[in-house]
Amino acid sequence: MNVNMKIKIKYLDGVRFKRSIIASARRVCLAENHLNEINVFPVPDGDTGTNMAVTMNSIALAAEECQQTSFEGIINAIADSALSGARGNSGAILAQFFQGLAEATAGKVRLTTQAFSSAAKTAAERAKNAISNPSEGTIITVMRDWANNLVEHAPNTYDFVDLFNKSLIKAKESLADTPNKLKVLKKAGVVDAGAEGFVNLLEGIVDFIEAGKVAALKVKSHVAGKIRSLHLDKVDSVIPFQYCTECLIEGNGIDKESLRQKLSAHGDSIIIIGSKIKARVHIHTNNPQEVFNLSSQYGVVVKTKVDDMHRQHHKAMANTSLKGIALVTDSTCDLPPEIIDKYNIHVAPIMVQVSDKSFLDKVEIKPKDFYLILQKSNQKLSTSQPPPAAFKKVYDKTAGEYESIISIHISEKLSGTIQAAHTACKGIWYQKKINVIDGKTTSAALGLLVAEAGRLIEKGLEIGTIVERLRTAANHVKIFVSIPSLKYLVRSGRLTRTKGIIGTLLNLKPVITINPEGRIEEAAKVIGHKKVVRKTLELALEFAKTVKNPRFGVAHVLASGRAQWYRDQIRSCFSGAEIMIMEASPALGVHVGIGGAAIAVLGDS
């Protein structure tokens, strides 16, 4: 057999396309880190590679599971999976490309080079049309140039091997030219990350049809002669909208253009893809919740995702060498934003349930929005611990940047959060890096512990010493919470309706605390609102006098005035004390209710 004989592929059926797409997914995954490093457009948030890899992995899994052999069967499975699993700007564009390819090949069992080329051109046009303000020099430019090249050569090229090789050359030329079409790319000395990811996808196809197998080849640099160095420090770091927001809508007769117009006032980088029964929304915005509210007018919002691009950009621009110790907590930890930023604290959000919809705490729903619902609506409200996947996402990011990780969380007696963190650690290569600590408390008290961890890390102490000190501190931190009304304890199920009615009739107001084992217990019970406010302060001050160098945290539920009063009273007794004030997380507020407040105290043992 002549091993140099040219492979001839005169038609593309479902099986061949399925295998080539699996090869493409592996190729894109190999390029993930590189694509993240060169990601500067539309915002320099360093996640294009991850977004494309996640999207292509979703596609590859669907392709592997699909038992269809026709092109139509496979592309429909791929298109549906891409719509559900697309992530980020580039992922959404890829998903629309596959949607367009499915529409253009409806009813086809196999495709000739001409049929595929025509469908690819339609798919590239669909991808461009899904974007509100498409820019030249991006993935859509390379898609279009590649598709046009296919159409140009297909009438005289009946072999897919020959056709794909020629069109890949054109795609690489188009990729190398992206800096000439988009100034931000030239300034940074890079090509467009999404466009290069699409070229990686095409390379996977060519690798497969040439080798006849899924080959995981080392990613090559295609434009080394033209793009010689990265200058990410020269990129404009102003990101006008903070959150990359996405959701999946299921409905009947979804009007994508109408939704696009409504969303246009709430952000940029708007991409809406899909059909009249299932659509995916991508937007950069400062108000994810408003995006979800508007989207819910067109159908049921079944899946949401929010990424903080400001934080992603900060990480992308940071020194890539391993830093010392990463600090992780969950969103029941109440801290001012400036402390979270100061110590670069990574937060795994708890889940907030509003009726039948779930939201990521402090990401997809802000405490104030949650409390407005709590105050004005009778909707069922609850919270639950982050799933293990949320912790693994945080650990995956920090493990590549830090030598060690301290992960400190709400008491295991109050939540399954600690168990979720432990589950996320199991079996991962960096498991020994992670030190999971039971904070034995929550809210402002957990905030004091996490802030203390930040200080100890900043001092440069050894990881073992820090972990030991934090476990000791967790046994001595105290929190006292005033409960202005029993109705929220009844509503959340923490108190029976009968006891709630009796307590309300007697005007009883409890002060609750958390004991050294991490369980909730009653610290005091008084009659009247003024007395519970003063009793909470009294208990906190009494404890503060028993420790050295007390630090304070005050968390409130729409009660900023009372929180300020607490701070003034504390300062009258401890003039130089540190006192943090912040909104309480929904995990506390759903039980404490509107007007509730907590004082936490941590001292040196």
C-alpha positions as CSV (number, residue, x, y, z in Angstrom):
1,M,0.0,0.0,0.0
2,N,1.3,3.5,-0.9
3,V,1.2,5.4,2.3
4,N,1.7,8.7,0.3
5,M,-1.5,8.1,-1.6
6,K,-3.8,11.1,-1.3
7,I,-6.9,10.5,0.7
8,K,-10.1,11.2,-1.3
9,I,-13.3,12.2,0.5
10,K,-16.0,13.1,-2.0
11,Y,-18.8,13.4,0.5
12,L,-19.3,14.4,4.1
13,D,-21.9,12.4,6.1
14,G,-22.8,12.5,9.7
15,V,-20.2,10.0,10.9
16,R,-17.3,11.8,9.2
17,F,-18.5,15.2,10.4
18,K,-19.0,13.9,13.9
19,R,-15.4,12.6,14.1
20,S,-14.0,15.7,12.7
21,I,-15.8,17.9,15.2
22,I,-14.5,15.8,18.1
23,A,-11.0,16.3,16.7
24,S,-11.7,20.0,16.5
25,A,-12.9,20.1,20.2
26,R,-9.6,18.5,21.3
27,R,-7.6,20.9,19.2
28,V,-9.4,24.0,20.7
29,C,-8.9,22.6,24.2
30,L,-5.2,22.3,23.6
31,A,-5.1,26.0,22.7
32,E,-7.2,27.2,25.6
33,N,-4.4,28.8,27.7
34,H,-2.8,30.5,24.7
35,L,-6.2,31.9,23.6
36,N,-6.8,33.2,27.1
37,E,-3.4,34.9,27.1
38,I,-4.0,36.8,23.8
39,N,-7.7,37.7,24.6
40,V,-8.0,41.6,24.3
41,F,-11.3,42.0,22.4
42,P,-14.1,42.8,23.0
43,V,-12.8,43.1,26.5
44,P,-9.4,41.9,27.9
45,D,-10.8,39.5,30.4
46,G,-8.7,36.5,29.5
47,D,-11.4,33.9,29.1
48,T,-11.9,33.4,25.3
49,G,-10.0,30.1,25.3
50,T,-11.9,28.8,28.2
51,N,-15.2,29.9,26.7
52,M,-14.4,28.2,23.3
53,A,-13.2,25.1,25.0
54,V,-16.3,24.8,27.2
55,T,-18.5,25.3,24.1
56,M,-16.6,22.8,22.0
57,N,-16.6,20.2,24.8
58,S,-20.4,20.5,25.0
59,I,-20.6,20.0,21.3
60,A,-18.2,17.0,21.3
61,L,-20.2,15.3,24.1
62,A,-23.4,15.7,22.1
63,A,-21.7,14.4,19.0
64,E,-20.3,11.3,20.7
65,E,-23.8,10.4,22.2
66,C,-25.7,10.9,18.9
67,Q,-26.4,7.7,17.1
68,Q,-27.5,9.3,13.9
69,T,-25.5,8.7,10.7
70,S,-26.9,11.4,8.5
71,F,-25.4,14.8,8.3
72,E,-28.8,16.3,9.3
73,G,-29.0,14.1,12.4
74,I,-25.5,15.0,13.6
75,I,-25.6,18.7,12.9
76,N,-28.9,19.1,14.7
77,A,-27.5,17.4,17.8
78,I,-24.4,19.6,17.6
79,A,-26.5,22.8,17.1
80,D,-28.8,22.1,20.0
81,S,-25.9,21.3,22.3
82,A,-24.0,24.4,21.2
83,L,-27.1,26.5,22.0
84,S,-27.4,25.1,25.5
85,G,-23.7,24.9,26.3
86,A,-22.3,28.0,24.6
87,R,-20.2,30.2,26.8
88,G,-19.0,33.8,26.3
89,N,-18.9,36.0,23.2
90,S,-17.0,33.6,21.1
91,G,-18.9,30.5,22.2
92,A,-22.2,32.2,21.3
93,I,-20.9,33.1,17.8
94,L,-19.8,29.5,17.3
95,A,-23.2,28.2,18.5
96,Q,-24.9,30.5,15.9
97,F,-22.6,29.2,13.2
98,F,-23.6,25.6,13.9
99,Q,-27.3,26.7,14.1
100,G,-26.9,28.3,10.6
101,L,-25.2,25.2,9.3
102,A,-28.1,23.0,10.6
103,E,-30.7,25.3,9.0
104,A,-28.9,25.2,5.6
105,T,-28.5,21.4,5.5
106,A,-32.0,20.4,6.7
107,G,-32.9,17.0,5.2
108,K,-29.4,16.2,4.0
109,V,-28.0,12.7,4.5
110,R,-24.6,13.6,3.0
111,L,-23.0,16.7,1.4
112,T,-20.9,17.3,-1.6
113,T,-18.2,20.0,-1.5
114,Q,-20.5,22.5,-3.2
115,A,-23.4,21.7,-0.8
116,F,-21.2,22.1,2.3
117,S,-19.6,25.3,1.0
118,S,-22.9,26.9,0.3
119,A,-24.1,25.9,3.8
120,A,-20.9,27.2,5.4
121,K,-21.4,30.6,3.8
122,T,-25.0,30.7,5.1
123,A,-23.8,29.7,8.6
124,A,-21.1,32.5,8.6
125,E,-23.7,35.0,7.6
126,R,-26.1,33.8,10.4
127,A,-23.2,34.2,12.9
128,K,-22.6,37.8,11.8
129,N,-26.3,38.7,11.9
130,A,-26.6,37.5,15.5
131,I,-24.2,40.2,16.7
132,S,-25.7,43.7,17.3
133,N,-22.6,45.6,16.2
134,P,-20.2,43.2,14.5
135,S,-16.5,44.3,14.2
136,E,-14.1,43.4,11.4
137,G,-10.9,41.7,12.4
138,T,-12.7,39.1,14.6
139,I,-13.9,35.6,14.4
140,I,-16.7,36.6,12.0
141,T,-14.2,38.0,9.6
142,V,-12.2,34.7,9.5
143,M,-15.5,32.7,9.2
144,R,-16.6,34.8,6.2
145,D,-13.2,34.7,4.4
146,W,-13.0,30.9,5.0
147,A,-16.6,30.3,3.7
148,N,-16.1,32.5,0.7
149,N,-12.9,30.6,-0.2
150,L,-14.9,27.3,0.1
151,V,-17.5,28.6,-2.3
152,E,-14.9,29.9,-4.7
153,H,-13.1,26.5,-5.0
154,A,-15.9,24.0,-4.5
155,P,-17.1,24.0,-8.2
156,N,-13.7,22.7,-9.2
157,T,-12.8,20.8,-6.1
158,Y,-14.7,17.5,-5.4
159,D,-12.3,16.3,-2.7
160,F,-12.9,17.5,0.8
161,V,-9.3,17.0,1.8
162,D,-8.1,19.3,-1.0
163,L,-10.9,21.8,-0.3
164,F,-10.4,22.0,3.5
165,N,-6.6,22.4,3.1
166,K,-7.0,25.3,0.7
167,S,-9.6,27.0,2.8
168,L,-7.5,26.5,5.9
169,I,-4.6,28.5,4.3
170,K,-7.1,31.3,3.6
171,A,-8.4,31.2,7.1
172,K,-4.8,31.5,8.5
173,E,-4.1,34.5,6.2
174,S,-7.3,36.1,7.4
175,L,-6.3,35.5,11.0
176,A,-2.9,37.0,10.4
177,D,-4.6,40.1,9.0
178,T,-6.9,40.7,12.0
179,P,-4.5,43.2,13.7
180,N,-4.7,45.4,10.5
181,K,-8.5,45.6,10.9
182,L,-8.8,46.1,14.6
183,K,-6.5,48.6,16.3
184,V,-6.7,47.1,19.8
185,L,-5.1,43.9,18.4
186,K,-2.3,45.7,16.7
187,K,-1.6,47.8,19.8
188,A,-1.4,44.6,21.9
189,G,0.6,42.7,19.3
190,V,-1.8,39.8,19.0
191,V,-4.3,38.3,16.6
192,D,-8.0,38.0,17.6
193,A,-8.3,35.2,20.1
194,G,-11.8,34.1,18.9
195,A,-10.6,34.1,15.3
196,E,-7.6,31.9,16.2
197,G,-9.8,29.6,18.1
198,F,-11.9,29.1,14.9
199,V,-8.7,28.4,13.0
200,N,-7.9,25.8,15.7
201,L,-11.3,24.3,15.0
202,L,-10.6,24.1,11.3
203,E,-7.2,22.6,12.0
204,G,-8.9,19.8,13.9
205,I,-11.0,19.0,10.9
206,V,-8.0,18.9,8.6
207,D,-6.0,16.8,11.1
208,F,-8.8,14.3,11.1
209,I,-9.6,14.0,7.4
210,E,-5.8,13.8,6.6
211,A,-4.9,11.3,9.3
212,G,-8.1,9.5,9.5
213,K,-8.1,9.6,13.3
214,V,-8.5,12.1,16.1
215,A,-5.0,13.4,16.6
216,A,-4.1,15.6,19.6
217,L,-1.3,17.5,18.0
218,K,0.7,20.3,19.7
219,V,-0.7,23.7,18.8
220,K,1.5,25.6,16.4
221,S,1.9,29.3,16.0
222,H,0.5,30.4,12.6
223,V,1.5,34.0,12.5
224,A,4.9,34.0,14.2
225,G,6.4,36.0,11.4
226,K,3.9,38.8,11.7
227,I,3.0,38.8,15.4
228,R,6.2,38.6,17.4
229,S,5.3,39.7,20.9
230,L,2.5,40.4,23.4
231,H,2.0,43.9,24.7
232,L,-1.0,43.4,26.9
233,D,0.1,46.3,29.1
234,K,-0.7,48.7,26.3
235,V,-4.3,47.5,26.0
236,D,-6.9,50.0,27.3
237,S,-8.1,48.4,30.5
238,V,-11.3,50.4,30.7
239,I,-14.2,47.8,30.6
240,P,-17.4,49.8,30.4
241,F,-19.7,47.0,31.6
242,Q,-18.7,44.7,34.5
243,Y,-20.6,41.5,33.9
244,C,-20.6,39.0,31.0
245,T,-24.2,37.8,31.3
246,E,-25.8,34.9,29.6
247,C,-29.1,33.0,29.8
248,L,-31.1,30.4,27.9
249,I,-34.7,31.0,27.2
250,E,-37.4,28.4,26.3
251,G,-40.7,29.6,25.0
252,N,-43.1,29.8,22.1
253,G,-42.5,32.3,19.4
254,I,-39.5,34.0,20.9
255,D,-39.0,37.4,19.1
256,K,-35.2,37.7,19.1
257,E,-35.2,41.1,17.4
258,S,-37.7,42.6,19.9
259,L,-35.6,41.3,22.8
260,R,-32.4,42.6,21.2
261,Q,-34.0,46.1,21.1
262,K,-35.0,46.0,24.7
263,L,-31.6,44.8,25.8
264,S,-29.7,47.5,23.8
265,A,-30.2,50.1,26.5
266,H,-28.6,47.8,29.1
267,G,-25.2,47.0,27.7
268,D,-23.1,46.0,24.6
269,S,-21.7,42.9,22.9
270,I,-25.2,41.7,22.5
271,I,-25.6,38.3,20.7
272,I,-28.9,36.5,20.5
273,I,-29.0,33.1,18.9
274,G,-31.3,30.2,18.5
275,S,-34.9,29.7,17.3
276,K,-38.4,30.7,18.3
277,I,-38.6,28.0,20.9
278,K,-35.1,28.2,22.4
279,A,-32.8,31.2,22.4
280,R,-29.5,32.1,24.0
281,V,-28.7,35.7,25.1
282,H,-25.2,37.1,25.6
283,I,-24.6,40.7,26.8
284,H,-22.0,42.7,28.7
285,T,-24.0,44.7,31.3
286,N,-23.9,46.2,34.8
287,N,-27.3,44.8,35.7
288,P,-27.5,41.0,35.1
289,Q,-30.8,40.8,37.0
290,E,-32.5,43.3,34.7
291,V,-31.3,41.2,31.7
292,F,-32.9,38.1,33.2
293,N,-36.1,40.0,34.0
294,L,-36.4,41.2,30.4
295,S,-35.6,37.8,29.0
296,S,-38.3,36.2,31.2
297,Q,-40.9,38.2,29.3
298,Y,-40.1,36.1,26.2
299,G,-40.1,32.6,27.8
300,V,-38.8,30.7,30.8
301,V,-35.2,31.5,31.7
302,V,-33.8,28.0,32.4
303,K,-30.1,28.7,32.6
304,T,-28.0,31.7,33.6
305,K,-24.3,32.6,33.8
306,V,-22.6,35.8,35.0
307,D,-18.8,36.4,34.9
308,D,-17.2,39.5,36.5
309,M,-15.0,40.8,33.7
310,H,-13.3,43.4,35.9
311,R,-12.0,40.6,38.1
312,Q,-11.1,38.5,35.1
313,H,-9.2,41.3,33.6
314,H,-7.3,41.9,36.8
315,K,-6.3,38.3,36.9
316,A,-5.3,38.3,33.2
317,M,-3.0,41.2,33.7
318,A,-1.4,39.8,36.9
319,N,2.0,38.3,37.0
320,T,1.7,34.7,35.6
321,S,4.3,33.3,38.1
322,L,2.8,31.4,41.1
323,K,1.9,33.7,43.9
324,G,1.8,32.6,47.6
325,I,-1.6,31.8,49.1
326,A,-5.1,32.2,47.6
327,L,-8.0,33.0,49.9
328,V,-11.4,31.5,49.1
329,T,-14.7,31.8,50.9
330,D,-18.5,31.6,50.2
331,S,-21.0,34.4,49.8
332,T,-22.4,33.9,53.3
333,C,-19.3,35.8,54.3
334,D,-20.1,39.4,54.7
335,L,-17.3,41.8,53.9
336,P,-17.1,45.3,52.4
337,P,-16.1,45.2,48.7
338,E,-12.9,47.1,49.4
339,I,-11.7,44.3,51.7
340,I,-12.5,41.6,49.2
341,D,-10.5,43.6,46.6
342,K,-7.6,44.4,49.0
343,Y,-7.0,40.7,49.8
344,N,-8.1,39.4,46.4
345,I,-10.7,37.1,48.0
346,H,-12.3,34.5,45.7
347,V,-16.0,33.9,46.5
348,A,-18.0,30.9,45.7
349,P,-21.7,32.1,45.5
350,I,-24.4,30.3,47.4
351,M,-27.7,29.7,45.5
352,V,-30.6,31.9,46.2
353,Q,-34.0,30.5,45.3
354,V,-36.9,32.9,44.4
355,S,-40.0,30.7,43.7
356,D,-38.8,28.3,41.0
357,K,-35.8,30.3,39.8
358,S,-32.3,30.0,41.1
359,F,-29.7,32.8,41.2
360,L,-26.0,33.1,42.2
361,D,-25.8,35.2,45.3
362,K,-24.3,38.7,44.9
363,V,-23.6,37.9,41.2
364,E,-27.0,37.3,39.5
365,I,-29.0,38.9,42.3
366,K,-27.8,41.6,44.7
367,P,-28.8,41.6,48.4
368,K,-30.9,44.8,48.0
369,D,-32.9,43.2,45.2
370,F,-33.4,40.1,47.3
371,Y,-34.6,42.1,50.3
372,L,-37.0,44.1,48.2
373,I,-38.6,40.8,47.2
374,L,-38.5,39.7,50.8
375,Q,-40.2,42.9,51.9
376,K,-42.8,43.3,49.2
377,S,-43.6,39.8,47.9
378,N,-44.9,36.6,49.3
379,Q,-42.8,34.5,46.9
380,K,-41.1,31.5,48.5
381,L,-37.5,32.4,49.3
382,S,-34.6,30.2,50.4
383,T,-30.9,29.7,50.1
384,S,-28.7,26.7,49.6
385,Q,-24.9,25.9,49.6
386,P,-22.9,26.3,46.4
387,P,-22.7,23.0,44.4
388,P,-19.2,21.3,44.3
389,A,-18.9,22.5,40.7
390,A,-18.8,26.1,41.9
391,F,-15.9,25.4,44.2
392,K,-14.1,23.4,41.6
393,K,-14.4,26.4,39.2
394,V,-12.8,28.7,41.9
395,Y,-10.1,26.1,42.7
396,D,-9.3,25.5,39.1
397,K,-8.6,29.2,38.6
398,T,-6.6,29.7,41.8
399,A,-4.6,26.5,41.6
400,G,-2.9,27.7,38.4
401,E,-1.9,31.0,40.0
402,Y,-1.1,30.2,43.7
403,E,1.1,27.8,45.6
404,S,-1.5,27.1,48.2
405,I,-5.2,27.8,48.9
406,I,-7.1,28.6,52.1
407,S,-10.8,27.9,51.8
408,I,-12.8,29.1,54.9
409,H,-16.5,28.8,55.1
410,I,-19.8,28.9,57.0
411,S,-20.2,26.5,59.9
412,E,-20.7,22.9,58.8
413,K,-23.5,22.7,61.4
414,L,-25.5,25.3,59.5
415,S,-24.9,24.4,55.9
416,G,-23.5,21.7,53.6
417,T,-21.1,24.2,52.1
418,I,-18.0,22.7,53.8
419,Q,-19.0,19.2,52.4
420,A,-19.4,20.7,48.9
421,A,-15.9,22.2,49.2
422,H,-14.4,18.9,50.3
423,T,-16.2,17.1,47.4
424,A,-14.8,19.5,44.9
425,C,-11.3,18.7,46.1
426,K,-11.5,15.0,45.7
427,G,-9.4,13.5,42.9
428,I,-8.0,16.7,41.5
429,W,-4.3,17.0,40.9
430,Y,-3.8,20.0,43.2
431,Q,-5.9,18.6,46.1
432,K,-2.9,18.9,48.5
433,K,-2.8,22.7,47.8
434,I,-6.2,23.3,49.4
435,N,-6.8,23.8,53.1
436,V,-10.6,23.8,53.9
437,I,-11.4,25.4,57.2
438,D,-14.7,25.3,59.1
439,G,-15.3,28.9,60.2
440,K,-17.9,27.7,62.7
441,T,-19.9,30.9,62.1
442,T,-21.3,33.0,59.3
443,S,-22.1,36.5,58.1
444,A,-20.0,39.3,59.7
445,A,-18.2,36.9,62.0
446,L,-17.1,34.8,59.0
447,G,-16.1,38.1,57.4
448,L,-13.8,38.9,60.3
449,L,-12.1,35.5,60.0
450,V,-11.6,35.9,56.3
451,A,-10.2,39.4,56.7
452,E,-7.9,38.0,59.4
453,A,-6.7,35.4,57.0
454,G,-5.9,38.2,54.5
455,R,-3.9,40.0,57.1
456,L,-1.9,36.9,58.0
457,I,-1.2,36.1,54.3
458,E,-0.1,39.7,53.8
459,K,2.4,39.4,56.7
460,G,4.0,36.5,54.8
461,L,3.4,33.8,57.4
462,E,3.8,30.1,56.5
463,I,0.7,28.3,55.4
464,G,0.7,25.9,58.4
465,T,0.9,28.8,60.9
466,I,-1.9,30.7,59.2
467,V,-4.2,27.6,59.1
468,E,-3.5,26.9,62.8
469,R,-4.2,30.5,63.8
470,L,-7.5,30.6,61.8
471,R,-8.8,27.4,63.4
472,T,-8.1,28.9,66.8
473,A,-9.8,32.1,65.9
474,A,-12.8,30.2,64.6
475,N,-13.3,28.9,68.2
476,H,-13.3,32.4,69.7
477,V,-15.1,34.7,67.2
478,K,-18.6,35.8,68.3
479,I,-21.7,37.1,66.5
480,F,-24.9,38.5,68.1
481,V,-28.0,39.0,65.8
482,S,-31.0,41.1,66.7
483,I,-34.4,39.7,65.4
484,P,-36.9,42.6,65.1
485,S,-39.7,40.4,63.9
486,L,-40.5,36.7,64.3
487,K,-42.4,36.6,61.0
488,Y,-39.3,36.0,58.9
489,L,-38.2,33.1,61.2
490,V,-41.7,31.6,60.7
491,R,-41.6,32.3,56.9
492,S,-38.2,30.6,56.5
493,G,-39.3,27.6,58.6
494,R,-36.8,28.2,61.5
495,L,-39.8,28.8,63.9
496,T,-43.2,27.1,64.0
497,R,-46.2,29.2,63.2
498,T,-47.7,28.6,66.7
499,K,-44.5,29.8,68.5
500,G,-44.4,32.7,66.1
501,I,-47.9,33.8,66.9
502,I,-47.4,33.5,70.7
503,G,-44.0,35.4,70.5
504,T,-45.5,38.1,68.4
505,L,-48.5,38.6,70.8
506,L,-46.0,38.9,73.7
507,N,-43.8,41.2,71.7
508,L,-40.8,38.9,72.3
509,K,-37.6,39.8,70.5
510,P,-34.7,37.3,70.6
511,V,-31.0,37.8,70.2
512,I,-29.3,34.8,68.6
513,T,-25.7,33.8,68.5
514,I,-23.6,30.9,67.3
515,N,-21.9,28.7,69.9
516,P,-18.3,27.3,69.7
517,E,-19.6,24.1,68.0
518,G,-21.1,26.3,65.2
519,R,-24.7,25.9,66.1
520,I,-27.4,28.6,66.4
521,E,-28.6,29.3,70.0
522,E,-30.5,31.9,71.8
523,A,-28.3,34.5,73.6
524,A,-31.1,36.5,75.1
525,K,-34.8,37.3,74.9
526,V,-36.4,40.7,75.6
527,I,-39.7,42.5,75.2
528,G,-39.8,45.3,72.7
529,H,-37.8,46.5,69.7
530,K,-35.6,49.1,71.5
531,K,-34.6,46.5,74.0
532,V,-33.5,43.9,71.5
533,V,-31.3,46.5,69.7
534,R,-29.6,47.5,73.0
535,K,-29.3,44.0,74.2
536,T,-27.5,43.0,71.0
537,L,-25.0,45.8,71.5
538,E,-24.6,45.0,75.2
539,L,-23.7,41.4,74.6
540,A,-21.2,42.3,71.9
541,L,-19.5,44.9,74.1
542,E,-19.3,42.5,77.0
543,F,-17.6,39.9,74.8
544,A,-15.2,42.5,73.3
545,K,-14.0,43.5,76.8
546,T,-12.8,39.9,77.4
547,V,-10.4,39.8,74.4
548,K,-7.4,41.7,73.2
549,N,-7.5,44.1,70.3
550,P,-11.1,43.5,69.3
551,R,-12.2,44.0,65.7
552,F,-15.8,44.4,64.8
553,G,-18.1,43.7,61.9
554,V,-21.7,45.0,61.6
555,A,-24.1,43.4,59.0
556,H,-27.6,44.7,58.4
557,V,-30.7,44.0,56.4
558,L,-31.9,47.3,54.9
559,A,-31.0,48.9,58.3
560,S,-28.0,51.1,57.5
561,G,-29.1,53.7,60.1
562,R,-29.0,51.1,62.9
563,A,-25.7,49.8,61.7
564,Q,-24.2,53.3,61.9
565,W,-25.6,53.7,65.4
566,Y,-24.0,50.5,66.4
567,R,-20.7,51.7,65.0
568,D,-20.9,55.0,66.9
569,Q,-21.7,53.1,70.2
570,I,-18.9,50.7,69.7
571,R,-16.4,53.5,69.1
572,S,-17.5,55.3,72.3
573,C,-16.1,52.2,74.1
574,F,-13.3,51.2,71.8
575,S,-12.1,54.4,70.1
576,G,-9.4,52.8,68.0
577,A,-11.2,49.6,67.0
578,E,-11.7,48.5,63.4
579,I,-15.4,48.4,62.5
580,M,-16.6,47.1,59.1
581,I,-20.2,47.8,58.0
582,M,-21.9,45.8,55.2
583,E,-25.2,44.4,54.0
584,A,-26.0,41.0,55.3
585,S,-26.1,38.1,52.9
586,P,-29.4,36.6,51.9
587,A,-28.4,33.5,53.8
588,L,-28.7,35.5,57.1
589,G,-31.3,38.0,56.0
590,V,-33.9,35.4,54.8
591,H,-34.2,34.3,58.5
592,V,-33.5,37.6,60.3
593,G,-35.7,39.8,58.2
594,I,-35.9,43.4,57.3
595,G,-34.4,45.7,59.9
596,G,-32.3,42.9,61.4
597,A,-28.6,43.6,62.3
598,A,-25.7,41.6,63.6
599,I,-22.5,42.6,65.5
600,A,-19.5,40.3,65.2
601,V,-16.4,40.5,67.4
602,L,-12.9,38.9,66.9
603,G,-10.0,39.4,69.2
604,D,-6.5,38.1,69.7
605,S,-6.5,35.0,71.9
